[in-house]
Amino acid sequence: MLIVLGIFFAVAPAVVWVTIARTRPVGLAIGGTLLAGAGLLIGVQQGWVHAPRPDAHLLFTALAPLLIACGVGLEGRHEDSPPPEWIPRRNGAIGFLGFALTLVVGLLYALMISEGSDAPPSKALPSLPPGISMVDEGTNCGSGGCWRAATVTSGNGLSRPEIILELGLQQESCRSSGWLLDWRDVCVGARDNGVNVTIYATWGYCKSVSSRSWWS
């Protein structure tokens, strides 16, 4: 359901523009830009493009109507007055655009943040220096949210404490996840569970991951 809503949200401005565009040059330019923006947004939604999803939706919500308004203004400079039947079509399309974007972006944001089922992406995990490799990777969820974890080993015969030292993860560190709406921090660290070393990435609003079940 979330994927369908996301795609609808991304392509809605382009569909609206198709219904109200009147000139070929401006219509193609604005339509192509809207489609390119929709493709980028879908890429963010699906994880193909690494960017904060709530912030990407906010920017798209602000820029898509502005682009359409600019397109309408440009067409007005190069064309005669539109036919009378175009006016209600334009008003209806713009009204639909405002309603759809406002409603859907709010719903998407609420679902993404409140459901707590999204773990940080693989790129959030700490980078591995030469000689240390990843054995497996996965995500887990608990009452405080979801996190991503990976088991790492050393090909140079390093002990578990030495691996953690080599990774520079003696202490958990956090950084900002987004720009505007996404207020979460991404926190990364490592844990020696007595058998191997696990590196993890979790959202900053979660409680300490040291008690997570996947440490055992």
DRENVEXNU-481483 format. One record per residue (C-alpha): residue number from 1; residue in three letters; x, y, z. Coordinates in Angstrom, 3 decimals, padded with zeros to 6 digits, m for minus. Layout:
+-------+------+----------+----------+----------+
| timar | pake |       xx |       yy |       zz |
+-------+------+----------+----------+----------+
|   NUM |  ALA |        X |        Y |        Z |
...
+-------+------+----------+----------+----------+
//
This chain:
+-------+------+----------+----------+----------+
| timar | pake |       xx |       yy |       zz |
+-------+------+----------+----------+----------+
|     1 |  MET |  000.000 |  000.000 |  000.000 |
|     2 |  LEU |  002.805 |  002.394 |  000.884 |
|     3 |  ILE |  004.519 |  001.764 | m002.465 |
|     4 |  VAL |  001.312 |  002.532 | m004.381 |
|     5 |  LEU |  000.759 |  005.757 | m002.442 |
|     6 |  GLY |  004.363 |  006.770 | m003.021 |
|     7 |  ILE |  004.160 |  006.266 | m006.782 |
|     8 |  PHE |  000.833 |  008.125 | m006.917 |
|     9 |  PHE |  002.343 |  011.018 | m005.013 |
|    10 |  ALA |  005.340 |  011.147 | m007.364 |
|    11 |  VAL |  003.426 |  011.089 | m010.661 |
|    12 |  ALA |  000.398 |  013.215 | m009.616 |
|    13 |  PRO |  002.006 |  016.570 | m010.604 |
|    14 |  ALA |  002.923 |  015.266 | m014.067 |
|    15 |  VAL | m000.612 |  013.984 | m014.603 |
|    16 |  VAL | m002.024 |  017.332 | m013.508 |
|    17 |  TRP |  000.278 |  019.195 | m015.873 |
|    18 |  VAL | m000.808 |  017.029 | m018.803 |
|    19 |  THR | m004.420 |  018.082 | m018.213 |
|    20 |  ILE | m003.704 |  021.821 | m018.243 |
|    21 |  ALA | m000.686 |  022.273 | m020.575 |
|    22 |  ARG | m001.541 |  024.238 | m023.725 |
|    23 |  THR |  001.742 |  024.739 | m025.607 |
|    24 |  ARG |  004.139 |  022.120 | m026.891 |
|    25 |  PRO |  007.525 |  023.692 | m025.965 |
|    26 |  VAL |  006.596 |  024.717 | m022.416 |
|    27 |  GLY |  004.470 |  021.611 | m021.965 |
|    28 |  LEU |  007.319 |  019.263 | m022.845 |
|    29 |  ALA |  009.864 |  021.171 | m020.749 |
|    30 |  ILE |  007.730 |  021.273 | m017.609 |
|    31 |  GLY |  006.388 |  017.761 | m018.131 |
|    32 |  GLY |  009.867 |  016.326 | m018.616 |
|    33 |  THR |  011.140 |  018.058 | m015.484 |
|    34 |  LEU |  008.197 |  016.766 | m013.455 |
|    35 |  LEU |  008.738 |  013.228 | m014.716 |
|    36 |  ALA |  012.448 |  013.429 | m013.889 |
|    37 |  GLY |  011.580 |  014.622 | m010.389 |
|    38 |  ALA |  009.057 |  011.805 | m010.026 |
|    39 |  GLY |  011.705 |  009.270 | m011.037 |
|    40 |  LEU |  014.146 |  010.636 | m008.466 |
|    41 |  LEU |  011.502 |  010.599 | m005.745 |
|    42 |  ILE |  010.535 |  007.011 | m006.528 |
|    43 |  GLY |  014.234 |  006.155 | m006.386 |
|    44 |  VAL |  014.406 |  007.658 | m002.900 |
|    45 |  GLN |  011.267 |  005.790 | m001.855 |
|    46 |  GLN |  012.689 |  002.478 | m003.044 |
|    47 |  GLY |  016.156 |  003.076 | m001.630 |
|    48 |  TRP |  017.864 |  003.325 | m005.038 |
|    49 |  VAL |  018.812 |  006.949 | m004.300 |
|    50 |  HIS |  020.249 |  007.631 | m000.864 |
|    51 |  ALA |  018.460 |  010.645 |  000.658 |
|    52 |  PRO |  016.167 |  011.278 |  003.658 |
|    53 |  ARG |  012.705 |  010.220 |  002.510 |
|    54 |  PRO |  010.607 |  012.704 |  004.551 |
|    55 |  ASP |  012.804 |  015.597 |  003.446 |
|    56 |  ALA |  012.662 |  014.478 | m000.192 |
|    57 |  HIS |  008.857 |  014.419 | m000.039 |
|    58 |  LEU |  008.792 |  017.870 |  001.520 |
|    59 |  LEU |  010.983 |  019.335 | m001.237 |
|    60 |  PHE |  008.910 |  017.655 | m003.930 |
|    61 |  THR |  005.715 |  018.979 | m002.352 |
|    62 |  ALA |  007.052 |  022.528 | m002.455 |
|    63 |  LEU |  008.763 |  022.481 | m005.845 |
|    64 |  ALA |  006.247 |  020.587 | m008.009 |
|    65 |  PRO |  003.348 |  023.090 | m007.640 |
|    66 |  LEU |  005.801 |  025.981 | m008.046 |
|    67 |  LEU |  007.068 |  024.479 | m011.308 |
|    68 |  ILE |  003.527 |  024.017 | m012.588 |
|    69 |  ALA |  002.650 |  027.604 | m011.683 |
|    70 |  CYS |  005.722 |  028.812 | m013.593 |
|    71 |  GLY |  004.661 |  026.719 | m016.577 |
|    72 |  VAL |  001.194 |  028.266 | m016.569 |
|    73 |  GLY |  002.760 |  031.726 | m016.412 |
|    74 |  LEU |  005.151 |  031.009 | m019.287 |
|    75 |  GLU |  002.348 |  029.718 | m021.464 |
|    76 |  GLY |  000.349 |  032.853 | m020.744 |
|    77 |  ARG |  003.145 |  035.003 | m022.147 |
|    78 |  HIS |  003.382 |  033.131 | m025.425 |
|    79 |  GLU | m000.259 |  032.270 | m026.111 |
|    80 |  ASP | m003.523 |  034.115 | m026.479 |
|    81 |  SER | m006.094 |  034.049 | m023.724 |
|    82 |  PRO | m007.110 |  030.457 | m022.937 |
|    83 |  PRO | m010.547 |  029.240 | m023.984 |
|    84 |  PRO | m013.277 |  029.561 | m021.347 |
|    85 |  GLU | m013.529 |  025.802 | m020.821 |
|    86 |  TRP | m009.825 |  025.682 | m019.860 |
|    87 |  ILE | m010.300 |  027.862 | m016.774 |
|    88 |  PRO | m012.368 |  025.374 | m014.714 |
|    89 |  ARG | m010.121 |  022.540 | m015.869 |
|    90 |  ARG | m007.076 |  024.441 | m014.614 |
|    91 |  ASN | m008.725 |  025.299 | m011.308 |
|    92 |  GLY | m009.836 |  021.720 | m010.769 |
|    93 |  ALA | m006.407 |  020.335 | m011.630 |
|    94 |  ILE | m004.603 |  022.724 | m009.302 |
|    95 |  GLY | m007.113 |  022.017 | m006.544 |
|    96 |  PHE | m006.607 |  018.302 | m006.988 |
|    97 |  LEU | m002.845 |  018.801 | m006.943 |
|    98 |  GLY | m002.929 |  020.709 | m003.679 |
|    99 |  PHE | m005.275 |  018.205 | m002.056 |
|   100 |  ALA | m003.399 |  015.140 | m003.284 |
|   101 |  LEU |  000.050 |  016.395 | m002.368 |
|   102 |  THR | m000.987 |  017.732 |  001.036 |
|   103 |  LEU | m002.935 |  014.613 |  001.965 |
|   104 |  VAL | m000.605 |  012.002 |  000.576 |
|   105 |  VAL |  002.642 |  013.581 |  001.746 |
|   106 |  GLY |  001.226 |  013.811 |  005.253 |
|   107 |  LEU |  000.069 |  010.202 |  005.136 |
|   108 |  LEU |  003.351 |  008.940 |  003.711 |
|   109 |  TYR |  005.357 |  010.814 |  006.301 |
|   110 |  ALA |  003.179 |  009.568 |  009.150 |
|   111 |  LEU |  003.445 |  005.973 |  007.944 |
|   112 |  MET |  007.202 |  006.106 |  007.443 |
|   113 |  ILE |  007.890 |  007.607 |  010.850 |
|   114 |  SER |  005.187 |  006.121 |  013.061 |
|   115 |  GLU |  005.249 |  002.513 |  011.872 |
|   116 |  GLY |  008.842 |  002.108 |  013.091 |
|   117 |  SER |  009.483 | m000.666 |  010.590 |
|   118 |  ASP |  012.257 |  001.007 |  008.635 |
|   119 |  ALA |  015.865 |  000.322 |  009.543 |
|   120 |  PRO |  018.770 |  002.516 |  008.413 |
|   121 |  PRO |  020.062 |  001.604 |  004.930 |
|   122 |  SER |  023.145 | m000.508 |  004.344 |
|   123 |  LYS |  025.117 |  002.636 |  003.554 |
|   124 |  ALA |  024.656 |  003.722 |  007.158 |
|   125 |  LEU |  026.856 |  000.872 |  008.402 |
|   126 |  PRO |  030.473 |  001.814 |  009.149 |
|   127 |  SER |  032.913 |  001.354 |  006.275 |
|   128 |  LEU |  035.333 | m001.544 |  006.633 |
|   129 |  PRO |  039.103 | m001.084 |  006.388 |
|   130 |  PRO |  041.277 | m003.545 |  004.429 |
|   131 |  GLY |  041.569 | m006.913 |  006.114 |
|   132 |  ILE |  038.127 | m006.799 |  007.720 |
|   133 |  SER |  035.207 | m008.338 |  005.851 |
|   134 |  MET |  031.459 | m008.694 |  006.365 |
|   135 |  VAL |  030.064 | m012.171 |  006.980 |
|   136 |  ASP |  026.340 | m011.419 |  007.009 |
|   137 |  GLU |  023.946 | m008.509 |  007.248 |
|   138 |  GLY |  020.318 | m008.159 |  008.293 |
|   139 |  THR |  017.711 | m006.058 |  010.045 |
|   140 |  ASN |  015.880 | m006.601 |  013.298 |
|   141 |  CYS |  013.058 | m004.832 |  015.072 |
|   142 |  GLY |  012.075 | m004.481 |  018.696 |
|   143 |  SER |  009.837 | m002.346 |  020.853 |
|   144 |  GLY |  012.086 |  000.686 |  020.330 |
|   145 |  GLY |  012.360 |  000.499 |  016.544 |
|   146 |  CYS |  014.465 | m001.234 |  013.906 |
|   147 |  TRP |  018.192 | m001.461 |  013.303 |
|   148 |  ARG |  020.631 | m002.932 |  010.797 |
|   149 |  ALA |  023.470 | m005.207 |  011.908 |
|   150 |  ALA |  026.331 | m007.100 |  010.292 |
|   151 |  THR |  028.875 | m009.610 |  011.555 |
|   152 |  VAL |  032.475 | m008.838 |  010.620 |
|   153 |  THR |  035.682 | m010.880 |  010.786 |
|   154 |  SER |  039.368 | m010.196 |  010.291 |
|   155 |  GLY |  041.522 | m011.881 |  007.689 |
|   156 |  ASN |  044.650 | m010.659 |  009.451 |
|   157 |  GLY |  044.155 | m012.625 |  012.647 |
|   158 |  LEU |  043.006 | m009.644 |  014.714 |
|   159 |  SER |  041.212 | m010.349 |  017.975 |
|   160 |  ARG |  037.698 | m009.049 |  018.560 |
|   161 |  PRO |  038.874 | m006.016 |  020.612 |
|   162 |  GLU |  041.467 | m005.274 |  017.943 |
|   163 |  ILE |  038.802 | m005.390 |  015.232 |
|   164 |  ILE |  036.703 | m002.839 |  017.134 |
|   165 |  LEU |  039.799 | m000.670 |  017.603 |
|   166 |  GLU |  040.641 | m000.936 |  013.896 |
|   167 |  LEU |  037.091 |  000.115 |  013.028 |
|   168 |  GLY |  037.321 |  003.092 |  015.396 |
|   169 |  LEU |  034.061 |  002.077 |  017.061 |
|   170 |  GLN |  035.073 |  001.903 |  020.702 |
|   171 |  GLN |  032.096 |  004.179 |  021.373 |
|   172 |  GLU |  028.785 |  004.637 |  019.580 |
|   173 |  SER |  028.657 |  007.760 |  017.408 |
|   174 |  CYS |  025.645 |  009.537 |  015.938 |
|   175 |  ARG |  025.100 |  011.892 |  013.031 |
|   176 |  SER |  022.134 |  013.710 |  011.547 |
|   177 |  SER |  019.957 |  011.667 |  009.210 |
|   178 |  GLY |  018.039 |  014.371 |  007.361 |
|   179 |  TRP |  017.806 |  018.063 |  006.586 |
|   180 |  LEU |  014.353 |  019.324 |  007.557 |
|   181 |  LEU |  011.623 |  016.869 |  008.543 |
|   182 |  ASP |  013.716 |  013.818 |  009.367 |
|   183 |  TRP |  014.968 |  014.740 |  012.832 |
|   184 |  ARG |  016.352 |  011.278 |  013.584 |
|   185 |  ASP |  020.036 |  010.609 |  014.098 |
|   186 |  VAL |  021.802 |  007.564 |  012.684 |
|   187 |  CYS |  023.918 |  005.968 |  015.401 |
|   188 |  VAL |  026.624 |  003.414 |  014.555 |
|   189 |  GLY |  028.757 |  001.248 |  016.774 |
|   190 |  ALA |  030.261 | m002.198 |  017.337 |
|   191 |  ARG |  029.707 | m004.921 |  019.903 |
|   192 |  ASP |  031.829 | m007.848 |  021.032 |
|   193 |  ASN |  029.402 | m010.581 |  022.072 |
|   194 |  GLY |  032.128 | m013.039 |  023.052 |
|   195 |  VAL |  031.938 | m014.966 |  019.777 |
|   196 |  ASN |  032.275 | m012.348 |  017.051 |
|   197 |  VAL |  032.038 | m008.622 |  016.383 |
|   198 |  THR |  028.800 | m007.078 |  015.200 |
|   199 |  ILE |  028.568 | m003.588 |  013.751 |
|   200 |  TYR |  025.198 | m001.863 |  013.741 |
|   201 |  ALA |  023.296 |  001.217 |  012.609 |
|   202 |  THR |  020.185 |  002.333 |  014.448 |
|   203 |  TRP |  018.018 |  005.426 |  014.703 |
|   204 |  GLY |  019.012 |  007.862 |  017.406 |
|   205 |  TYR |  015.599 |  007.929 |  019.056 |
|   206 |  CYS |  015.921 |  004.247 |  019.966 |
|   207 |  LYS |  017.198 |  003.201 |  023.357 |
|   208 |  SER |  020.648 |  001.720 |  023.749 |
|   209 |  VAL |  021.011 | m001.286 |  021.487 |
|   210 |  SER |  023.159 | m003.141 |  024.013 |
|   211 |  SER |  020.093 | m004.936 |  025.272 |
|   212 |  ARG |  018.822 | m005.982 |  021.827 |
|   213 |  SER |  018.064 | m009.631 |  021.380 |
|   214 |  TRP |  020.339 | m009.954 |  018.375 |
|   215 |  TRP |  023.418 | m009.529 |  020.568 |
|   216 |  SER |  022.860 | m012.979 |  021.999 |
+-------+------+----------+----------+----------+
//
